[in-house]
Amino acid sequence: MEFDWNNPAFELGSLTQREIEESFEDPFAVRLMPDTPRFGVQARFFNLGMSAGGVGIYSVYRTNGRLVRVMLARPFEPEERFFYQRKLDQTLA
């Protein structure tokens, strides 16, 4: 997976580009398709994954199939951590 980091559309804050990329490499990452026409038209997707250092990262991104452009990335909110953990537990059960 290749990432487009030219002129990121958001401030990285406490995250690094590497941590964000690692969250996409997480074998247990949860990728969601949009459930509203607003995001469907703009072809944006959602990723909830963990970095190698254990940081939970929520990302909004778009892709053309080979290049990923991250539109927003931030650490998990408590609800997102709960959702990720629930999906992980279901997968490992």
PDB file of N, CA, C and O in Angstrom:
ATOM      1  N   MET A   1       0.848  -1.158   0.000  1.00  0.00           N
ATOM      2  CA  MET A   1       0.000   0.000   0.000  1.00  0.00           C
ATOM      3  C   MET A   1       0.903   1.233   0.000  1.00  0.00           C
ATOM      4  O   MET A   1       1.833   1.341   0.799  1.00  0.00           O
ATOM      5  N   GLU A   2       0.613   2.141  -0.897  1.00  0.00           N
ATOM      6  CA  GLU A   2       1.403   3.358  -1.036  1.00  0.00           C
ATOM      7  C   GLU A   2       0.562   4.549  -0.588  1.00  0.00           C
ATOM      8  O   GLU A   2      -0.636   4.608  -0.867  1.00  0.00           O
ATOM      9  N   PHE A   3       1.184   5.493   0.102  1.00  0.00           N
ATOM     10  CA  PHE A   3       0.486   6.652   0.650  1.00  0.00           C
ATOM     11  C   PHE A   3       0.925   7.933  -0.032  1.00  0.00           C
ATOM     12  O   PHE A   3       2.093   8.103  -0.382  1.00  0.00           O
ATOM     13  N   ASP A   4      -0.041   8.839  -0.217  1.00  0.00           N
ATOM     14  CA  ASP A   4       0.215  10.166  -0.769  1.00  0.00           C
ATOM     15  C   ASP A   4       0.247  11.139   0.403  1.00  0.00           C
ATOM     16  O   ASP A   4      -0.793  11.443   0.988  1.00  0.00           O
ATOM     17  N   TRP A   5       1.437  11.629   0.748  1.00  0.00           N
ATOM     18  CA  TRP A   5       1.585  12.561   1.862  1.00  0.00           C
ATOM     19  C   TRP A   5       1.875  13.989   1.382  1.00  0.00           C
ATOM     20  O   TRP A   5       2.285  14.827   2.184  1.00  0.00           O
ATOM     21  N   ASN A   6       1.674  14.279   0.106  1.00  0.00           N
ATOM     22  CA  ASN A   6       1.861  15.645  -0.395  1.00  0.00           C
ATOM     23  C   ASN A   6       0.747  16.533   0.139  1.00  0.00           C
ATOM     24  O   ASN A   6      -0.433  16.259  -0.081  1.00  0.00           O
ATOM     25  N   ASN A   7       1.122  17.591   0.836  1.00  0.00           N
ATOM     26  CA  ASN A   7       0.162  18.546   1.390  1.00  0.00           C
ATOM     27  C   ASN A   7      -0.968  17.862   2.151  1.00  0.00           C
ATOM     28  O   ASN A   7      -2.115  17.894   1.706  1.00  0.00           O
ATOM     29  N   PRO A   8      -0.663  17.239   3.299  1.00  0.00           N
ATOM     30  CA  PRO A   8      -1.726  16.572   4.067  1.00  0.00           C
ATOM     31  C   PRO A   8      -2.870  17.537   4.366  1.00  0.00           C
ATOM     32  O   PRO A   8      -2.646  18.724   4.605  1.00  0.00           O
ATOM     33  N   ALA A   9      -4.087  17.022   4.350  1.00  0.00           N
ATOM     34  CA  ALA A   9      -5.285  17.837   4.547  1.00  0.00           C
ATOM     35  C   ALA A   9      -5.585  18.087   6.022  1.00  0.00           C
ATOM     36  O   ALA A   9      -6.638  18.635   6.350  1.00  0.00           O
ATOM     37  N   PHE A  10      -4.676  17.695   6.915  1.00  0.00           N
ATOM     38  CA  PHE A  10      -4.908  17.819   8.349  1.00  0.00           C
ATOM     39  C   PHE A  10      -3.564  17.953   9.063  1.00  0.00           C
ATOM     40  O   PHE A  10      -2.512  17.673   8.490  1.00  0.00           O
ATOM     41  N   GLU A  11      -3.618  18.385  10.316  1.00  0.00           N
ATOM     42  CA  GLU A  11      -2.427  18.465  11.157  1.00  0.00           C
ATOM     43  C   GLU A  11      -2.186  17.097  11.785  1.00  0.00           C
ATOM     44  O   GLU A  11      -3.128  16.482  12.287  1.00  0.00           O
ATOM     45  N   LEU A  12      -0.966  16.615  11.770  1.00  0.00           N
ATOM     46  CA  LEU A  12      -0.650  15.304  12.340  1.00  0.00           C
ATOM     47  C   LEU A  12      -0.804  15.290  13.856  1.00  0.00           C
ATOM     48  O   LEU A  12      -1.112  14.247  14.433  1.00  0.00           O
ATOM     49  N   GLY A  13      -0.597  16.419  14.500  1.00  0.00           N
ATOM     50  CA  GLY A  13      -0.721  16.466  15.955  1.00  0.00           C
ATOM     51  C   GLY A  13       0.290  15.537  16.602  1.00  0.00           C
ATOM     52  O   GLY A  13       1.484  15.615  16.314  1.00  0.00           O
ATOM     53  N   SER A  14      -0.184  14.660  17.473  1.00  0.00           N
ATOM     54  CA  SER A  14       0.703  13.745  18.199  1.00  0.00           C
ATOM     55  C   SER A  14       1.068  12.510  17.386  1.00  0.00           C
ATOM     56  O   SER A  14       1.909  11.719  17.813  1.00  0.00           O
ATOM     57  N   LEU A  15       0.448  12.331  16.222  1.00  0.00           N
ATOM     58  CA  LEU A  15       0.702  11.146  15.390  1.00  0.00           C
ATOM     59  C   LEU A  15       1.824  11.402  14.394  1.00  0.00           C
ATOM     60  O   LEU A  15       2.112  12.546  14.043  1.00  0.00           O
ATOM     61  N   THR A  16       2.449  10.326  13.948  1.00  0.00           N
ATOM     62  CA  THR A  16       3.441  10.420  12.882  1.00  0.00           C
ATOM     63  C   THR A  16       2.870   9.748  11.636  1.00  0.00           C
ATOM     64  O   THR A  16       1.935   8.952  11.721  1.00  0.00           O
ATOM     65  N   GLN A  17       3.436  10.074  10.491  1.00  0.00           N
ATOM     66  CA  GLN A  17       3.007   9.414   9.252  1.00  0.00           C
ATOM     67  C   GLN A  17       3.201   7.912   9.367  1.00  0.00           C
ATOM     68  O   GLN A  17       2.351   7.143   8.918  1.00  0.00           O
ATOM     69  N   ARG A  18       4.297   7.487   9.958  1.00  0.00           N
ATOM     70  CA  ARG A  18       4.577   6.055  10.097  1.00  0.00           C
ATOM     71  C   ARG A  18       3.509   5.357  10.941  1.00  0.00           C
ATOM     72  O   ARG A  18       3.064   4.265  10.589  1.00  0.00           O
ATOM     73  N   GLU A  19       3.090   5.977  12.055  1.00  0.00           N
ATOM     74  CA  GLU A  19       2.048   5.378  12.887  1.00  0.00           C
ATOM     75  C   GLU A  19       0.739   5.221  12.104  1.00  0.00           C
ATOM     76  O   GLU A  19       0.050   4.206  12.215  1.00  0.00           O
ATOM     77  N   ILE A  20       0.417   6.235  11.321  1.00  0.00           N
ATOM     78  CA  ILE A  20      -0.815   6.164  10.518  1.00  0.00           C
ATOM     79  C   ILE A  20      -0.708   5.033   9.503  1.00  0.00           C
ATOM     80  O   ILE A  20      -1.650   4.258   9.339  1.00  0.00           O
ATOM     81  N   GLU A  21       0.420   4.931   8.825  1.00  0.00           N
ATOM     82  CA  GLU A  21       0.618   3.841   7.863  1.00  0.00           C
ATOM     83  C   GLU A  21       0.537   2.486   8.558  1.00  0.00           C
ATOM     84  O   GLU A  21      -0.052   1.549   8.019  1.00  0.00           O
ATOM     85  N   GLU A  22       1.120   2.374   9.743  1.00  0.00           N
ATOM     86  CA  GLU A  22       1.069   1.112  10.490  1.00  0.00           C
ATOM     87  C   GLU A  22      -0.358   0.732  10.841  1.00  0.00           C
ATOM     88  O   GLU A  22      -0.690  -0.453  10.869  1.00  0.00           O
ATOM     89  N   SER A  23      -1.213   1.719  11.110  1.00  0.00           N
ATOM     90  CA  SER A  23      -2.606   1.407  11.447  1.00  0.00           C
ATOM     91  C   SER A  23      -3.336   0.765  10.270  1.00  0.00           C
ATOM     92  O   SER A  23      -4.285   0.007  10.472  1.00  0.00           O
ATOM     93  N   PHE A  24      -2.908   1.058   9.049  1.00  0.00           N
ATOM     94  CA  PHE A  24      -3.494   0.422   7.874  1.00  0.00           C
ATOM     95  C   PHE A  24      -2.936  -0.998   7.692  1.00  0.00           C
ATOM     96  O   PHE A  24      -3.591  -1.851   7.095  1.00  0.00           O
ATOM     97  N   GLU A  25      -1.737  -1.242   8.204  1.00  0.00           N
ATOM     98  CA  GLU A  25      -1.108  -2.563   8.104  1.00  0.00           C
ATOM     99  C   GLU A  25      -1.577  -3.513   9.194  1.00  0.00           C
ATOM    100  O   GLU A  25      -1.290  -4.708   9.127  1.00  0.00           O
ATOM    101  N   ASP A  26      -2.288  -3.015  10.192  1.00  0.00           N
ATOM    102  CA  ASP A  26      -2.803  -3.826  11.293  1.00  0.00           C
ATOM    103  C   ASP A  26      -3.663  -4.951  10.714  1.00  0.00           C
ATOM    104  O   ASP A  26      -4.650  -4.673  10.033  1.00  0.00           O
ATOM    105  N   PRO A  27      -3.310  -6.220  10.970  1.00  0.00           N
ATOM    106  CA  PRO A  27      -4.108  -7.323  10.405  1.00  0.00           C
ATOM    107  C   PRO A  27      -5.531  -7.365  10.952  1.00  0.00           C
ATOM    108  O   PRO A  27      -6.391  -8.018  10.362  1.00  0.00           O
ATOM    109  N   PHE A  28      -5.799  -6.687  12.061  1.00  0.00           N
ATOM    110  CA  PHE A  28      -7.133  -6.664  12.644  1.00  0.00           C
ATOM    111  C   PHE A  28      -7.833  -5.327  12.427  1.00  0.00           C
ATOM    112  O   PHE A  28      -8.868  -5.063  13.038  1.00  0.00           O
ATOM    113  N   ALA A  29      -7.280  -4.488  11.566  1.00  0.00           N
ATOM    114  CA  ALA A  29      -7.891  -3.190  11.284  1.00  0.00           C
ATOM    115  C   ALA A  29      -9.317  -3.378  10.786  1.00  0.00           C
ATOM    116  O   ALA A  29      -9.626  -4.337  10.078  1.00  0.00           O
ATOM    117  N   VAL A  30     -10.165  -2.457  11.166  1.00  0.00           N
ATOM    118  CA  VAL A  30     -11.557  -2.461  10.737  1.00  0.00           C
ATOM    119  C   VAL A  30     -11.693  -1.392   9.674  1.00  0.00           C
ATOM    120  O   VAL A  30     -11.470  -0.210   9.935  1.00  0.00           O
ATOM    121  N   ARG A  31     -12.064  -1.814   8.461  1.00  0.00           N
ATOM    122  CA  ARG A  31     -12.277  -0.863   7.365  1.00  0.00           C
ATOM    123  C   ARG A  31     -13.766  -0.805   7.089  1.00  0.00           C
ATOM    124  O   ARG A  31     -14.431  -1.829   6.929  1.00  0.00           O
ATOM    125  N   LEU A  32     -14.266   0.405   7.038  1.00  0.00           N
ATOM    126  CA  LEU A  32     -15.695   0.611   6.857  1.00  0.00           C
ATOM    127  C   LEU A  32     -15.963   1.408   5.601  1.00  0.00           C
ATOM    128  O   LEU A  32     -15.239   2.343   5.257  1.00  0.00           O
ATOM    129  N   MET A  33     -17.021   1.010   4.932  1.00  0.00           N
ATOM    130  CA  MET A  33     -17.487   1.764   3.767  1.00  0.00           C
ATOM    131  C   MET A  33     -18.512   2.768   4.270  1.00  0.00           C
ATOM    132  O   MET A  33     -19.161   2.524   5.288  1.00  0.00           O
ATOM    133  N   PRO A  34     -18.670   3.879   3.589  1.00  0.00           N
ATOM    134  CA  PRO A  34     -19.639   4.890   4.031  1.00  0.00           C
ATOM    135  C   PRO A  34     -21.060   4.357   3.970  1.00  0.00           C
ATOM    136  O   PRO A  34     -21.405   3.563   3.094  1.00  0.00           O
ATOM    137  N   ASP A  35     -21.882   4.809   4.918  1.00  0.00           N
ATOM    138  CA  ASP A  35     -23.286   4.390   4.914  1.00  0.00           C
ATOM    139  C   ASP A  35     -24.224   5.550   4.617  1.00  0.00           C
ATOM    140  O   ASP A  35     -25.436   5.440   4.798  1.00  0.00           O
ATOM    141  N   THR A  36     -23.657   6.663   4.158  1.00  0.00           N
ATOM    142  CA  THR A  36     -24.492   7.791   3.768  1.00  0.00           C
ATOM    143  C   THR A  36     -24.112   8.217   2.352  1.00  0.00           C
ATOM    144  O   THR A  36     -22.953   8.082   1.961  1.00  0.00           O
ATOM    145  N   PRO A  37     -25.057   8.723   1.590  1.00  0.00           N
ATOM    146  CA  PRO A  37     -24.757   9.170   0.223  1.00  0.00           C
ATOM    147  C   PRO A  37     -23.679  10.244   0.185  1.00  0.00           C
ATOM    148  O   PRO A  37     -22.921  10.323  -0.782  1.00  0.00           O
ATOM    149  N   ARG A  38     -23.599  11.079   1.231  1.00  0.00           N
ATOM    150  CA  ARG A  38     -22.609  12.164   1.255  1.00  0.00           C
ATOM    151  C   ARG A  38     -21.189  11.630   1.105  1.00  0.00           C
ATOM    152  O   ARG A  38     -20.418  12.141   0.293  1.00  0.00           O
ATOM    153  N   PHE A  39     -20.837  10.606   1.880  1.00  0.00           N
ATOM    154  CA  PHE A  39     -19.491  10.046   1.797  1.00  0.00           C
ATOM    155  C   PHE A  39     -19.340   9.117   0.589  1.00  0.00           C
ATOM    156  O   PHE A  39     -18.247   8.996   0.036  1.00  0.00           O
ATOM    157  N   GLY A  40     -20.419   8.469   0.181  1.00  0.00           N
ATOM    158  CA  GLY A  40     -20.361   7.572  -0.967  1.00  0.00           C
ATOM    159  C   GLY A  40     -20.007   8.292  -2.253  1.00  0.00           C
ATOM    160  O   GLY A  40     -19.251   7.772  -3.073  1.00  0.00           O
ATOM    161  N   VAL A  41     -20.549   9.480  -2.432  1.00  0.00           N
ATOM    162  CA  VAL A  41     -20.279  10.266  -3.627  1.00  0.00           C
ATOM    163  C   VAL A  41     -18.821  10.711  -3.649  1.00  0.00           C
ATOM    164  O   VAL A  41     -18.195  10.746  -4.708  1.00  0.00           O
ATOM    165  N   GLN A  42     -18.287  11.047  -2.490  1.00  0.00           N
ATOM    166  CA  GLN A  42     -16.915  11.512  -2.402  1.00  0.00           C
ATOM    167  C   GLN A  42     -15.916  10.361  -2.287  1.00  0.00           C
ATOM    168  O   GLN A  42     -14.709  10.599  -2.245  1.00  0.00           O
ATOM    169  N   ALA A  43     -16.401   9.115  -2.235  1.00  0.00           N
ATOM    170  CA  ALA A  43     -15.565   7.915  -2.172  1.00  0.00           C
ATOM    171  C   ALA A  43     -14.545   7.972  -1.038  1.00  0.00           C
ATOM    172  O   ALA A  43     -13.346   7.786  -1.250  1.00  0.00           O
ATOM    173  N   ARG A  44     -15.042   8.230   0.158  1.00  0.00           N
ATOM    174  CA  ARG A  44     -14.185   8.229   1.342  1.00  0.00           C
ATOM    175  C   ARG A  44     -14.500   7.003   2.178  1.00  0.00           C
ATOM    176  O   ARG A  44     -15.645   6.558   2.250  1.00  0.00           O
ATOM    177  N   PHE A  45     -13.469   6.467   2.805  1.00  0.00           N
ATOM    178  CA  PHE A  45     -13.588   5.264   3.597  1.00  0.00           C
ATOM    179  C   PHE A  45     -13.014   5.518   4.987  1.00  0.00           C
ATOM    180  O   PHE A  45     -12.358   6.533   5.219  1.00  0.00           O
ATOM    181  N   PHE A  46     -13.264   4.593   5.907  1.00  0.00           N
ATOM    182  CA  PHE A  46     -12.836   4.742   7.289  1.00  0.00           C
ATOM    183  C   PHE A  46     -11.987   3.555   7.697  1.00  0.00           C
ATOM    184  O   PHE A  46     -12.264   2.422   7.302  1.00  0.00           O
ATOM    185  N   ASN A  47     -10.954   3.810   8.486  1.00  0.00           N
ATOM    186  CA  ASN A  47     -10.071   2.755   8.984  1.00  0.00           C
ATOM    187  C   ASN A  47      -9.868   2.953  10.481  1.00  0.00           C
ATOM    188  O   ASN A  47      -9.572   4.055  10.942  1.00  0.00           O
ATOM    189  N   LEU A  48     -10.033   1.864  11.232  1.00  0.00           N
ATOM    190  CA  LEU A  48      -9.705   1.856  12.651  1.00  0.00           C
ATOM    191  C   LEU A  48      -8.636   0.795  12.826  1.00  0.00           C
ATOM    192  O   LEU A  48      -8.898  -0.392  12.631  1.00  0.00           O
ATOM    193  N   GLY A  49      -7.441   1.209  13.190  1.00  0.00           N
ATOM    194  CA  GLY A  49      -6.339   0.273  13.329  1.00  0.00           C
ATOM    195  C   GLY A  49      -5.364   0.720  14.396  1.00  0.00           C
ATOM    196  O   GLY A  49      -5.397   1.859  14.862  1.00  0.00           O
ATOM    197  N   MET A  50      -4.495  -0.206  14.771  1.00  0.00           N
ATOM    198  CA  MET A  50      -3.492   0.067  15.800  1.00  0.00           C
ATOM    199  C   MET A  50      -2.127   0.193  15.145  1.00  0.00           C
ATOM    200  O   MET A  50      -1.799  -0.536  14.209  1.00  0.00           O
ATOM    201  N   SER A  51      -1.337   1.131  15.653  1.00  0.00           N
ATOM    202  CA  SER A  51       0.054   1.237  15.210  1.00  0.00           C
ATOM    203  C   SER A  51       0.854   0.141  15.900  1.00  0.00           C
ATOM    204  O   SER A  51       0.351  -0.513  16.813  1.00  0.00           O
ATOM    205  N   ALA A  52       2.082  -0.062  15.475  1.00  0.00           N
ATOM    206  CA  ALA A  52       2.943  -1.070  16.090  1.00  0.00           C
ATOM    207  C   ALA A  52       3.194  -0.744  17.562  1.00  0.00           C
ATOM    208  O   ALA A  52       3.443  -1.648  18.359  1.00  0.00           O
ATOM    209  N   GLY A  53       3.133   0.524  17.926  1.00  0.00           N
ATOM    210  CA  GLY A  53       3.336   0.949  19.307  1.00  0.00           C
ATOM    211  C   GLY A  53       2.077   0.904  20.159  1.00  0.00           C
ATOM    212  O   GLY A  53       2.107   1.306  21.322  1.00  0.00           O
ATOM    213  N   GLY A  54       0.966   0.419  19.597  1.00  0.00           N
ATOM    214  CA  GLY A  54      -0.271   0.284  20.356  1.00  0.00           C
ATOM    215  C   GLY A  54      -1.158   1.506  20.380  1.00  0.00           C
ATOM    216  O   GLY A  54      -2.066   1.587  21.208  1.00  0.00           O
ATOM    217  N   VAL A  55      -0.923   2.460  19.497  1.00  0.00           N
ATOM    218  CA  VAL A  55      -1.775   3.653  19.415  1.00  0.00           C
ATOM    219  C   VAL A  55      -2.942   3.345  18.480  1.00  0.00           C
ATOM    220  O   VAL A  55      -2.736   2.982  17.322  1.00  0.00           O
ATOM    221  N   GLY A  56      -4.160   3.489  18.985  1.00  0.00           N
ATOM    222  CA  GLY A  56      -5.342   3.301  18.153  1.00  0.00           C
ATOM    223  C   GLY A  56      -5.574   4.537  17.313  1.00  0.00           C
ATOM    224  O   GLY A  56      -5.585   5.653  17.833  1.00  0.00           O
ATOM    225  N   ILE A  57      -5.761   4.344  15.996  1.00  0.00           N
ATOM    226  CA  ILE A  57      -5.896   5.484  15.083  1.00  0.00           C
ATOM    227  C   ILE A  57      -7.140   5.326  14.217  1.00  0.00           C
ATOM    228  O   ILE A  57      -7.356   4.293  13.583  1.00  0.00           O
ATOM    229  N   TYR A  58      -7.952   6.381  14.209  1.00  0.00           N
ATOM    230  CA  TYR A  58      -9.124   6.479  13.345  1.00  0.00           C
ATOM    231  C   TYR A  58      -8.717   7.329  12.152  1.00  0.00           C
ATOM    232  O   TYR A  58      -8.185   8.425  12.324  1.00  0.00           O
ATOM    233  N   SER A  59      -8.962   6.831  10.939  1.00  0.00           N
ATOM    234  CA  SER A  59      -8.595   7.565   9.721  1.00  0.00           C
ATOM    235  C   SER A  59      -9.756   7.613   8.746  1.00  0.00           C
ATOM    236  O   SER A  59     -10.542   6.672   8.637  1.00  0.00           O
ATOM    237  N   VAL A  60      -9.845   8.720   8.049  1.00  0.00           N
ATOM    238  CA  VAL A  60     -10.741   8.873   6.902  1.00  0.00           C
ATOM    239  C   VAL A  60      -9.817   9.000   5.703  1.00  0.00           C
ATOM    240  O   VAL A  60      -8.875   9.793   5.714  1.00  0.00           O
ATOM    241  N   TYR A  61     -10.092   8.212   4.667  1.00  0.00           N
ATOM    242  CA  TYR A  61      -9.184   8.215   3.519  1.00  0.00           C
ATOM    243  C   TYR A  61      -9.944   7.972   2.224  1.00  0.00           C
ATOM    244  O   TYR A  61     -11.106   7.567   2.217  1.00  0.00           O
ATOM    245  N   ARG A  62      -9.250   8.233   1.146  1.00  0.00           N
ATOM    246  CA  ARG A  62      -9.756   7.876  -0.182  1.00  0.00           C
ATOM    247  C   ARG A  62      -8.635   7.132  -0.902  1.00  0.00           C
ATOM    248  O   ARG A  62      -7.460   7.282  -0.570  1.00  0.00           O
ATOM    249  N   THR A  63      -9.008   6.349  -1.869  1.00  0.00           N
ATOM    250  CA  THR A  63      -8.009   5.563  -2.587  1.00  0.00           C
ATOM    251  C   THR A  63      -8.461   5.322  -4.018  1.00  0.00           C
ATOM    252  O   THR A  63      -9.653   5.293  -4.323  1.00  0.00           O
ATOM    253  N   ASN A  64      -7.474   5.153  -4.880  1.00  0.00           N
ATOM    254  CA  ASN A  64      -7.773   4.778  -6.255  1.00  0.00           C
ATOM    255  C   ASN A  64      -7.440   3.310  -6.491  1.00  0.00           C
ATOM    256  O   ASN A  64      -7.410   2.852  -7.633  1.00  0.00           O
ATOM    257  N   GLY A  65      -7.192   2.580  -5.418  1.00  0.00           N
ATOM    258  CA  GLY A  65      -6.868   1.163  -5.519  1.00  0.00           C
ATOM    259  C   GLY A  65      -5.401   0.862  -5.284  1.00  0.00           C
ATOM    260  O   GLY A  65      -5.055  -0.257  -4.905  1.00  0.00           O
ATOM    261  N   ARG A  66      -4.542   1.829  -5.498  1.00  0.00           N
ATOM    262  CA  ARG A  66      -3.118   1.603  -5.242  1.00  0.00           C
ATOM    263  C   ARG A  66      -2.498   2.703  -4.385  1.00  0.00           C
ATOM    264  O   ARG A  66      -1.514   2.463  -3.685  1.00  0.00           O
ATOM    265  N   LEU A  67      -3.066   3.909  -4.436  1.00  0.00           N
ATOM    266  CA  LEU A  67      -2.546   5.041  -3.686  1.00  0.00           C
ATOM    267  C   LEU A  67      -3.593   5.485  -2.664  1.00  0.00           C
ATOM    268  O   LEU A  67      -4.753   5.707  -3.012  1.00  0.00           O
ATOM    269  N   VAL A  68      -3.180   5.612  -1.404  1.00  0.00           N
ATOM    270  CA  VAL A  68      -4.080   6.023  -0.321  1.00  0.00           C
ATOM    271  C   VAL A  68      -3.788   7.466   0.044  1.00  0.00           C
ATOM    272  O   VAL A  68      -2.635   7.843   0.252  1.00  0.00           O
ATOM    273  N   ARG A  69      -4.837   8.267   0.120  1.00  0.00           N
ATOM    274  CA  ARG A  69      -4.718   9.669   0.549  1.00  0.00           C
ATOM    275  C   ARG A  69      -5.506   9.807   1.843  1.00  0.00           C
ATOM    276  O   ARG A  69      -6.734   9.729   1.835  1.00  0.00           O
ATOM    277  N   VAL A  70      -4.809  10.012   2.951  1.00  0.00           N
ATOM    278  CA  VAL A  70      -5.457  10.151   4.250  1.00  0.00           C
ATOM    279  C   VAL A  70      -5.971  11.589   4.376  1.00  0.00           C
ATOM    280  O   VAL A  70      -5.215  12.551   4.236  1.00  0.00           O
ATOM    281  N   MET A  71      -7.269  11.709   4.644  1.00  0.00           N
ATOM    282  CA  MET A  71      -7.907  13.020   4.754  1.00  0.00           C
ATOM    283  C   MET A  71      -7.943  13.503   6.205  1.00  0.00           C
ATOM    284  O   MET A  71      -7.962  14.706   6.466  1.00  0.00           O
ATOM    285  N   LEU A  72      -7.952  12.549   7.150  1.00  0.00           N
ATOM    286  CA  LEU A  72      -7.997  12.872   8.567  1.00  0.00           C
ATOM    287  C   LEU A  72      -7.475  11.668   9.333  1.00  0.00           C
ATOM    288  O   LEU A  72      -7.786  10.530   8.981  1.00  0.00           O
ATOM    289  N   ALA A  73      -6.701  11.897  10.356  1.00  0.00           N
ATOM    290  CA  ALA A  73      -6.264  10.825  11.251  1.00  0.00           C
ATOM    291  C   ALA A  73      -6.127  11.410  12.647  1.00  0.00           C
ATOM    292  O   ALA A  73      -5.610  12.511  12.837  1.00  0.00           O
ATOM    293  N   ARG A  74      -6.608  10.635  13.622  1.00  0.00           N
ATOM    294  CA  ARG A  74      -6.518  11.060  15.016  1.00  0.00           C
ATOM    295  C   ARG A  74      -6.549   9.818  15.897  1.00  0.00           C
ATOM    296  O   ARG A  74      -6.967   8.747  15.458  1.00  0.00           O
ATOM    297  N   PRO A  75      -6.100   9.966  17.152  1.00  0.00           N
ATOM    298  CA  PRO A  75      -6.185   8.821  18.067  1.00  0.00           C
ATOM    299  C   PRO A  75      -7.642   8.434  18.310  1.00  0.00           C
ATOM    300  O   PRO A  75      -8.550   9.257  18.193  1.00  0.00           O
ATOM    301  N   PHE A  76      -7.842   7.156  18.654  1.00  0.00           N
ATOM    302  CA  PHE A  76      -9.188   6.656  18.965  1.00  0.00           C
ATOM    303  C   PHE A  76      -9.857   7.479  20.055  1.00  0.00           C
ATOM    304  O   PHE A  76      -9.212   7.937  20.998  1.00  0.00           O
ATOM    305  N   GLU A  77     -11.162   7.655  19.904  1.00  0.00           N
ATOM    306  CA  GLU A  77     -12.030   8.098  20.992  1.00  0.00           C
ATOM    307  C   GLU A  77     -12.403   6.824  21.763  1.00  0.00           C
ATOM    308  O   GLU A  77     -12.255   5.728  21.221  1.00  0.00           O
ATOM    309  N   PRO A  78     -12.882   6.934  23.007  1.00  0.00           N
ATOM    310  CA  PRO A  78     -13.221   5.730  23.775  1.00  0.00           C
ATOM    311  C   PRO A  78     -14.204   4.796  23.060  1.00  0.00           C
ATOM    312  O   PRO A  78     -14.060   3.576  23.145  1.00  0.00           O
ATOM    313  N   GLU A  79     -15.199   5.349  22.359  1.00  0.00           N
ATOM    314  CA  GLU A  79     -16.174   4.519  21.654  1.00  0.00           C
ATOM    315  C   GLU A  79     -15.525   3.735  20.510  1.00  0.00           C
ATOM    316  O   GLU A  79     -15.886   2.587  20.252  1.00  0.00           O
ATOM    317  N   GLU A  80     -14.575   4.361  19.837  1.00  0.00           N
ATOM    318  CA  GLU A  80     -13.884   3.698  18.730  1.00  0.00           C
ATOM    319  C   GLU A  80     -12.985   2.580  19.256  1.00  0.00           C
ATOM    320  O   GLU A  80     -12.888   1.519  18.641  1.00  0.00           O
ATOM    321  N   ARG A  81     -12.333   2.817  20.389  1.00  0.00           N
ATOM    322  CA  ARG A  81     -11.507   1.770  21.006  1.00  0.00           C
ATOM    323  C   ARG A  81     -12.389   0.577  21.388  1.00  0.00           C
ATOM    324  O   ARG A  81     -12.006  -0.572  21.171  1.00  0.00           O
ATOM    325  N   PHE A  82     -13.571   0.849  21.958  1.00  0.00           N
ATOM    326  CA  PHE A  82     -14.504  -0.206  22.325  1.00  0.00           C
ATOM    327  C   PHE A  82     -14.933  -0.994  21.092  1.00  0.00           C
ATOM    328  O   PHE A  82     -14.930  -2.225  21.109  1.00  0.00           O
ATOM    329  N   PHE A  83     -15.305  -0.283  20.014  1.00  0.00           N
ATOM    330  CA  PHE A  83     -15.730  -0.932  18.768  1.00  0.00           C
ATOM    331  C   PHE A  83     -14.612  -1.798  18.196  1.00  0.00           C
ATOM    332  O   PHE A  83     -14.849  -2.943  17.811  1.00  0.00           O
ATOM    333  N   TYR A  84     -13.391  -1.257  18.138  1.00  0.00           N
ATOM    334  CA  TYR A  84     -12.237  -2.003  17.624  1.00  0.00           C
ATOM    335  C   TYR A  84     -12.009  -3.259  18.473  1.00  0.00           C
ATOM    336  O   TYR A  84     -11.811  -4.346  17.930  1.00  0.00           O
ATOM    337  N   GLN A  85     -12.036  -3.114  19.791  1.00  0.00           N
ATOM    338  CA  GLN A  85     -11.784  -4.251  20.677  1.00  0.00           C
ATOM    339  C   GLN A  85     -12.873  -5.306  20.525  1.00  0.00           C
ATOM    340  O   GLN A  85     -12.583  -6.502  20.539  1.00  0.00           O
ATOM    341  N   ARG A  86     -14.123  -4.874  20.379  1.00  0.00           N
ATOM    342  CA  ARG A  86     -15.227  -5.829  20.191  1.00  0.00           C
ATOM    343  C   ARG A  86     -15.048  -6.615  18.900  1.00  0.00           C
ATOM    344  O   ARG A  86     -15.247  -7.830  18.883  1.00  0.00           O
ATOM    345  N   LYS A  87     -14.674  -5.934  17.814  1.00  0.00           N
ATOM    346  CA  LYS A  87     -14.449  -6.625  16.541  1.00  0.00           C
ATOM    347  C   LYS A  87     -13.251  -7.574  16.652  1.00  0.00           C
ATOM    348  O   LYS A  87     -13.279  -8.672  16.097  1.00  0.00           O
ATOM    349  N   LEU A  88     -12.216  -7.163  17.356  1.00  0.00           N
ATOM    350  CA  LEU A  88     -11.039  -8.008  17.557  1.00  0.00           C
ATOM    351  C   LEU A  88     -11.431  -9.265  18.336  1.00  0.00           C
ATOM    352  O   LEU A  88     -11.041 -10.372  17.965  1.00  0.00           O
ATOM    353  N   ASP A  89     -12.194  -9.098  19.406  1.00  0.00           N
ATOM    354  CA  ASP A  89     -12.635 -10.254  20.207  1.00  0.00           C
ATOM    355  C   ASP A  89     -13.490 -11.202  19.381  1.00  0.00           C
ATOM    356  O   ASP A  89     -13.362 -12.419  19.515  1.00  0.00           O
ATOM    357  N   GLN A  90     -14.363 -10.669  18.525  1.00  0.00           N
ATOM    358  CA  GLN A  90     -15.195 -11.514  17.661  1.00  0.00           C
ATOM    359  C   GLN A  90     -14.327 -12.299  16.674  1.00  0.00           C
ATOM    360  O   GLN A  90     -14.584 -13.473  16.411  1.00  0.00           O
ATOM    361  N   THR A  91     -13.318 -11.652  16.141  1.00  0.00           N
ATOM    362  CA  THR A  91     -12.437 -12.298  15.169  1.00  0.00           C
ATOM    363  C   THR A  91     -11.628 -13.417  15.803  1.00  0.00           C
ATOM    364  O   THR A  91     -11.422 -14.465  15.192  1.00  0.00           O
ATOM    365  N   LEU A  92     -11.171 -13.195  17.026  1.00  0.00           N
ATOM    366  CA  LEU A  92     -10.309 -14.177  17.697  1.00  0.00           C
ATOM    367  C   LEU A  92     -11.096 -15.265  18.421  1.00  0.00           C
ATOM    368  O   LEU A  92     -10.512 -16.253  18.865  1.00  0.00           O
ATOM    369  N   ALA A  93     -12.417 -15.097  18.548  1.00  0.00           N
ATOM    370  CA  ALA A  93     -13.234 -16.095  19.272  1.00  0.00           C
ATOM    371  C   ALA A  93     -13.414 -17.373  18.489  1.00  0.00           C
ATOM    372  O   ALA A  93     -14.072 -18.300  18.962  1.00  0.00           O
TER     373      ALA A  93
END
